[in-house]
Amino acid sequence: MVHPLYAAMPPTIFDEMSGLARAHGALNLGQGFPDDPGPEALRRAAAEAVLDGYNQYPPSRGLPELRRAVAAHYAWTQGLSFDPDAQVTITSGATEALAAAILALVEPGDEVILFQPAYDAYAPLVRRAGGVPRFVTLSPPDWRWTAGQLEAAFTPRTRAVILNSPVNPTGVVVPRQDLELLAAACRARSVPVICDEVWEHLVFDGAVHAPLIALPGMADLAVKIGSAGKMFGLTGWKVGFLCAGPVLSPALARAHQFLTFTTPPNLQAAVAFGLETPGDWFTAMPARMQASRDRLAEALRREGFAVARSQGTYFLTVDLPDSGVAEADRAFALRAVTQAGVAAIPVSAFYETEAVTRVLRLCFAKADDVLDEAATRLARARDLSLSAGA
């Protein structure tokens, strides 16, 4: 029999909107992927590794050279110290790393705190492990939590927290003050935090990503998850990094071993090349994405949309009522893709309860002409909404 969790689960909002974009020939500012092919040097390194390299099972934890490169990279960029042989595991993307961490830490009946709007994979993975999601609801415009919200969320059954920063879908880099509140709450209860930090290199305007694992007392309580796909703009490669202290790492590695066992060695070799080779990977792409963010934001503002500040990720958000749109986000997103030819994501899809229905997420990791035309089409969708009396 099919597991009831999956039998009752609808398609994700990303599948739905991307499918509608294809069906209607729409510009797709919904699903978060860039429309350029990624760094040529890395792609050539991957091709050469396929032709001339090793194509059999690599070690379950990952190629030794990639584990060393990951540890060295985080030492250089964030001042972190990981033993590459004992504290770094290479996974088949960040989603697999999330699944491994949840399966390693959560038992049936355990509660896991999630901050919503939350990336749509978190709650299903928690439930599949037998856990119970417990939500802290955040609201625009600042999307911040309070000590009171944290105090109310923790119970004697809390066994883990999942934190995403920089945040998909809001584009927020979680402030240090909020991280310290969360760290204090977790230290007081010895509750581990699974940190989804895949956007760590895509921060703008001088913002600095602070890894939770670097805060006092969190070295043995935090699990750090990174993504080569996001670092290099190669989202289809699905190479992730799972890093933690010596207390948690063995269990994480065992969970990974029985999920995918390993990750393609050719892509691992190319990622190691990218991490080890001097280049502009970690400066050029963020600068290019910041320019794209600015271009889309300016085009939308010219059309009269209220655009929230995006500090990182591929995404910015628009406040619909403040932009003159009376429809809720999902209704407007459906109108935009089917009638105006532009796909976006309603942020209400990232909530399970108390959904905020006034915010639309747009991906700016696209060519300039696509961004310009998308702003024009969204304005057309607003005009259609107004003429329909919505």
C-alpha positions in Angstrom: 0.0 0.0 0.0 1.1 3.6 -0.6 2.1 5.5 2.6 -0.8 7.8 3.5 1.5 10.8 3.9 2.4 10.6 0.2 -0.9 9.4 -1.1 -2.6 12.5 0.3 0.2 15.0 -0.7 -0.6 17.4 -3.5 2.0 18.4 -6.1 4.4 21.0 -4.7 3.7 24.7 -5.6 6.9 24.6 -7.7 5.7 21.7 -9.8 2.3 23.3 -10.1 3.6 26.7 -11.2 6.4 25.4 -13.4 3.8 23.1 -15.1 1.5 26.0 -15.7 4.4 28.1 -17.0 5.2 25.4 -19.6 1.5 25.0 -20.6 1.0 28.7 -21.1 4.4 29.6 -22.5 5.0 31.9 -19.5 8.2 33.4 -18.2 9.1 31.3 -15.2 10.1 33.5 -12.2 8.7 30.8 -9.9 11.2 27.9 -9.5 14.6 29.0 -8.3 17.2 28.2 -10.8 19.5 30.5 -12.9 19.1 30.5 -16.7 22.9 30.5 -17.5 24.8 27.3 -17.7 27.2 27.9 -14.8 31.0 28.3 -14.7 32.6 26.7 -17.8 35.7 25.6 -15.9 33.7 23.6 -13.5 31.6 22.0 -16.2 34.8 21.0 -18.1 36.3 19.6 -14.9 33.2 17.4 -14.5 33.3 16.3 -18.1 37.0 15.4 -17.8 36.3 13.5 -14.6 33.6 11.4 -16.4 35.9 10.6 -19.3 39.2 10.2 -17.5 38.4 9.8 -13.8 36.9 7.2 -11.5 33.4 6.1 -12.2 32.8 3.5 -9.5 31.5 3.8 -6.0 33.4 6.5 -4.0 33.5 6.3 -0.2 30.1 6.8 1.3 31.2 10.0 3.2 32.5 11.4 -0.1 35.8 11.7 -2.0 38.6 12.6 0.5 39.7 15.5 -1.7 36.2 17.0 -1.6 35.9 16.6 2.2 39.2 18.3 2.6 38.2 21.1 0.2 34.9 21.7 2.1 36.7 21.9 5.4 39.3 24.2 4.0 36.6 26.4 2.4 34.6 26.9 5.6 37.8 27.6 7.5 38.7 30.3 5.0 35.3 31.9 4.5 33.6 31.4 7.9 36.4 30.6 10.4 35.0 27.1 11.1 37.1 24.1 12.0 35.9 20.7 10.7 37.9 17.5 10.6 37.4 16.4 7.0 37.6 12.7 7.9 35.2 12.8 10.8 33.0 15.8 10.5 32.2 16.3 6.8 29.8 14.1 4.8 29.1 14.7 1.1 25.4 14.2 0.2 23.3 14.0 -2.9 22.2 17.6 -2.6 21.1 19.6 0.4 17.6 18.0 0.5 19.2 14.6 1.1 21.4 16.2 3.8 18.2 17.5 5.4 16.6 14.0 5.2 19.7 12.4 6.7 19.9 14.9 9.6 16.2 14.5 10.4 16.3 10.7 10.2 19.4 10.7 12.5 18.0 13.0 15.1 14.2 12.5 15.1 12.2 9.6 16.5 8.5 8.9 16.4 6.6 11.4 18.6 9.5 13.9 18.8 8.6 17.5 18.1 10.6 19.6 15.6 10.4 23.4 15.6 10.0 25.0 12.1 9.9 28.7 11.3 7.1 29.4 8.7 7.2 30.5 5.9 9.2 27.3 5.6 10.7 25.5 2.6 8.2 22.9 1.6 10.4 19.8 2.2 10.9 20.3 5.9 7.5 19.3 7.3 7.0 16.2 5.1 10.5 14.9 6.0 9.8 15.5 9.7 6.5 13.6 9.5 8.1 10.7 7.5 10.5 10.3 10.4 7.6 10.1 12.7 8.1 13.6 14.1 5.6 16.3 14.8 6.2 19.7 13.3 5.7 22.6 15.6 5.5 26.0 13.9 6.7 29.4 14.8 4.8 31.8 12.5 6.7 34.8 11.1 5.1 37.8 9.4 6.2 40.6 7.1 7.8 43.0 6.8 10.7 41.9 9.1 10.0 38.2 9.4 11.6 38.1 12.9 10.9 35.9 15.9 10.9 36.9 19.6 12.1 35.2 22.8 8.4 34.8 23.7 7.7 32.9 20.5 10.6 30.6 21.1 9.6 30.0 24.7 6.1 29.0 23.6 7.4 26.7 20.9 9.7 24.5 23.0 8.2 21.7 25.0 9.6 18.7 26.8 9.1 16.7 23.6 11.2 19.1 21.4 14.1 17.2 19.9 15.3 19.5 17.0 14.9 22.8 15.3 15.3 23.5 11.6 16.7 26.9 10.7 17.0 28.4 7.2 19.3 31.4 6.7 19.5 33.2 4.3 15.8 32.5 4.0 13.8 31.0 1.1 11.3 32.5 0.4 11.7 35.9 2.1 15.3 36.7 1.1 16.1 37.6 4.7 19.5 37.1 6.3 18.6 36.2 9.9 20.0 38.9 12.2 22.6 38.0 14.8 20.3 39.0 17.6 17.7 36.4 16.5 20.4 33.7 16.1 21.6 34.4 19.6 18.0 34.1 21.0 17.7 30.7 19.2 21.1 29.5 20.3 20.4 30.4 23.9 17.1 28.5 23.9 18.7 25.4 22.3 21.7 25.4 24.7 19.4 25.6 27.7 17.6 22.4 26.5 20.4 20.6 24.7 18.3 20.7 21.5 20.2 20.4 18.2 19.6 22.8 15.2 19.6 21.6 11.6 20.9 24.7 9.7 19.9 24.9 6.1 22.5 27.4 4.9 22.5 26.7 1.2 22.3 30.4 0.3 25.3 31.3 2.4 27.3 32.8 -0.5 24.4 34.7 -2.0 24.1 37.7 0.3 24.0 41.3 -0.9 24.7 44.9 0.1 27.5 43.9 2.5 25.3 41.6 4.5 27.3 38.8 6.3 26.0 35.3 6.7 26.6 34.1 10.3 26.7 30.2 10.7 24.8 29.2 13.8 27.5 26.5 14.5 30.0 29.3 15.2 28.0 30.8 18.1 29.2 30.0 21.6 28.1 26.5 22.8 26.7 25.5 19.4 29.6 23.4 18.0 28.1 20.2 19.3 24.5 21.2 18.8 24.4 22.6 15.2 24.3 20.7 11.9 25.5 22.8 9.0 24.2 22.1 5.5 25.7 23.6 2.4 25.1 23.2 -1.4 27.6 23.2 -4.2 24.6 23.8 -6.6 23.8 27.1 -5.0 27.5 28.1 -4.5 28.3 27.7 -8.2 24.9 28.2 -9.8 24.7 24.5 -10.9 21.5 23.5 -9.2 21.1 20.2 -11.1 24.4 18.8 -9.8 22.9 18.0 -6.4 26.1 17.9 -4.3 25.6 18.8 -0.7 27.7 19.2 2.4 26.7 17.9 5.8 29.0 19.2 8.6 28.7 18.8 12.4 30.7 18.2 15.5 32.1 14.8 16.6 29.0 14.1 18.7 26.5 14.3 15.9 28.5 13.5 12.8 28.7 9.6 13.0 24.9 9.3 13.2 24.5 11.8 10.3 26.9 9.7 8.1 25.1 6.5 8.9 21.8 8.0 7.9 23.3 9.2 4.7 24.8 5.8 4.0 21.3 4.2 4.0 19.7 6.9 1.9 21.8 7.3 -1.2 25.0 5.7 0.1 27.1 8.1 -2.1 27.1 10.9 -4.7 28.5 10.8 -8.3 32.3 10.9 -8.0 32.7 13.0 -11.2 30.6 15.8 -9.8 32.4 15.6 -6.4 35.7 15.9 -8.2 34.5 19.0 -10.1 33.2 20.6 -6.9 36.5 20.0 -5.2 38.2 21.7 -8.2 35.9 24.7 -7.8 36.5 25.0 -4.0 40.3 24.6 -4.4 40.9 26.7 -7.5 41.4 30.5 -7.3 38.7 32.1 -9.3 35.9 34.6 -9.0 33.2 32.0 -8.2 32.4 33.6 -4.9 32.5 37.2 -6.0 31.3 37.4 -9.6 28.1 35.4 -9.1 26.8 37.3 -6.0 27.6 40.6 -7.7 25.7 39.4 -10.8 22.8 38.3 -8.8 22.7 41.6 -6.8 22.6 43.4 -10.1 19.7 41.2 -11.3 17.9 41.8 -8.0 18.3 45.5 -8.4 17.1 45.4 -12.1 13.9 43.4 -11.2 13.2 45.5 -8.1 13.5 48.8 -10.1 11.4 47.5 -13.0 8.7 46.4 -10.5 8.8 49.7 -8.7 8.4 51.6 -12.0 5.2 49.6 -12.5 3.9 50.6 -9.0 4.7 47.4 -7.1 5.8 47.5 -3.4 9.0 45.5 -3.4 10.5 44.2 -0.1 14.3 44.4 0.5 16.1 41.1 -0.5 19.3 40.5 1.4 20.1 37.2 -0.2 19.0 34.1 -2.2 17.6 34.2 -5.7 14.4 35.8 -4.5 12.6 39.0 -3.8 9.0 39.5 -2.6 6.2 41.8 -3.5 3.5 43.0 -1.1 0.3 42.7 -3.1 -2.2 44.9 -1.2 0.5 47.7 -1.1 0.9 47.2 -4.8 -2.8 47.7 -5.5 -3.8 44.0 -5.8 -6.9 43.0 -3.9 -6.5 39.3 -4.6 -4.8 36.8 -2.3 -1.4 35.6 -3.4 -2.4 32.3 -4.8 -5.3 33.7 -6.8 -3.1 36.4 -8.2 -0.3 34.0 -9.0 -2.7 31.8 -11.0 -4.1 34.8 -12.9 -0.5 36.0 -13.6 0.7 32.7 -15.1 -2.5 31.8 -17.1 -3.6 35.3 -18.3 -0.4 37.4 -18.3 2.3 34.9 -19.0 4.5 35.1 -15.9 4.9 32.5 -13.2 5.5 33.4 -9.5 5.2 31.6 -6.2 2.6 32.6 -3.5 4.3 32.8 -0.2 1.2 31.3 1.5 2.3 28.0 0.1 5.2 28.0 2.6 2.7 28.0 5.6 0.7 25.2 7.1 -1.3 27.4 9.5 -2.0 31.1 9.9 -0.8 31.7 6.3 0.2 35.2 5.2 -1.6 35.6 1.9 -0.4 39.1 0.7 3.2 38.2 -0.5 4.4 37.0 -3.9 7.9 35.5 -4.4 9.8 36.1 -7.6 13.1 34.6 -8.8 15.5 37.2 -10.2 18.2 34.7 -11.4 17.2 35.4 -15.0 18.4 37.4 -18.0 17.8 41.1 -18.0 15.2 41.0 -20.8 13.3 38.3 -19.0 13.2 40.4 -15.8 12.1 43.5 -17.7 9.3 41.7 -19.5 8.2 39.9 -16.3 7.6 43.2 -14.6 5.5 44.4 -17.5 3.5 41.2 -17.4 2.9 41.4 -13.7 1.5 44.9 -14.2 -0.8 43.5 -16.8 -1.9 40.8 -14.4 -2.7 43.5 -11.8 -4.8 45.4 -14.4 -6.7 42.2 -15.2 -7.3 41.6 -11.5 -8.7 45.1 -11.2 -10.9 44.8 -14.2 -12.3 41.6 -12.9 -13.3 43.4 -9.7 -11.0 41.3 -7.5 
